[in-house]
Amino acid sequence: MAIIRYDGTFAGFLTVVFECYARKLNPADICKETAFQESLFGESIRIETDEKKAHRVWKGFQQKLHPRNRELPFRTFLSEEKGIEMRLYRFMRRTFDSNKRIDTDFADSDVLALKKIERQVMRESMRILEFLRFQQTIDNIYFAAVEPQYDVLPFTIDHFRKRFADQQWIIYDLKRDYGFFYDLQEVQEINLNEKSFSTHDGKLAENIVMEDELLYQTLWKNYFNHVNIEERKNAKLQRQHMPRRYWKFLPEKNQA
């Protein structure tokens, strides 16, 4: 039994599943290259991503799932939960090897856990839709930074593309250092090496912010303060619906 290393992408993980079948491997663990720790007593195998092999696994696996569960593997993979690769691997092997439907067998601990993780991931993606705040640059590009608990930006991009189809925008994940840029034609995944924004709270440098942007933020803060009735404030309920990790990105919560 060996530890399988891969590049951390979903296509890379699917390639691992393909190679485990092809080479009859029985992995002790599957981990991202960046998370791998060398051990004197364990063998490790590096598997390179192969898009064709990944596509074959994905296409075959989709045919074994109930329609409502066809995004389950991708959604749960993006949770980045510790051990998610092995949990998904066991689930996929059992699904491939069985003639019965496995993905609705909630007596299976892996299925139950994956469905729970999926709900958490999709709840986080909904929070992005609620709490994302754009800042307008002097180049007339709208910029927003977030730091979601899970890697959920891919699930939100279609929403923003439809809603803001007439604006150029960038949505950037500070935690994972990548984002998406919409240029009025298509959405591209990007990595910004030179950052004109705070890597803590995503605030743009003042010299690239549209002059009216600060005025709009002040108006937004004033509106929030006026509708927020002090005597009826419920801090616990507010944190439940507006997690504290988002506060630093929200103008209405930033009184500085």
Disulfide bonds with the S-S distance in Angstrom:
none
